[in-house]
Amino acid sequence: MQPYREYERKRDRYEQALIRAVNEEQYPFNEVIQQDLHEYQQYLGLRDEDIKAIKQRVLAPKEAEYQRQQEEAERILQEQQIAEYQRQEAERLRQEEQRRREVERLRQEQRNTKPSPGIQTRTFEFETATITGVKSGFLGMGKSCEINRRRGQSEFFADDLGNGVVLEMVSIPGGTFLMGSPESEERRHNSESPQHNVTVQSFFMGKFPVTQRQWKAVAGFDKVNIDLNPNPSKFKGDNRPVEQVSWDDAV
């Protein structure tokens, strides 16, 4: 019986070591704990089939608990993903509704805008982007921003300046705004009072900055009040914006 009792004593020692590992270490075991148990098994001279029943008996409760934790974590993750998807979908629908209302508002304004007599306008679409917030990146490295985009429509006409030079003019709807600042505003100036409503009639404005080529064409028109320099710009280029133009020149 001596060899059998020695065999059982080694199995008991391994079982105690396994129980201690279960009570003191996190399950499932990391590679270091697994290696220590394997080396202890070899030191005792036990085969895998000698400890199979021990491992099933000792680890079964831990394995069942681990599986429950994994299932619970998976359930929570799925609920969070569903909630995030619902939040994003609600935000998308809100933005679409906001864009729809904005487009409808712009269309209503355009219907109320009366273009100059004799000017045939056409409709074009455009997109605007608004930065709503800037956030620092991970560990303060880099920044990210939230951008809201919306599409709109407006009226324009192309004015032929001659010699193939075209100036696109966009219809700007008229409206009323509040000019000035309230007396309670910090660091205000007296020249900002009194607050009053200002109404601006609809008008046309260039769709893009005036190019040097367009300016040269306008400067070649009949004189109104003053002579215009057809080439005032310092940074030359037909398609570059015209600069070095005074207020009087613009008038």
Order of alpha helices (4+ residues) and beta strands (2+ residues): alpha-alpha-alpha-beta-beta-beta-beta-beta-beta-alpha-alpha
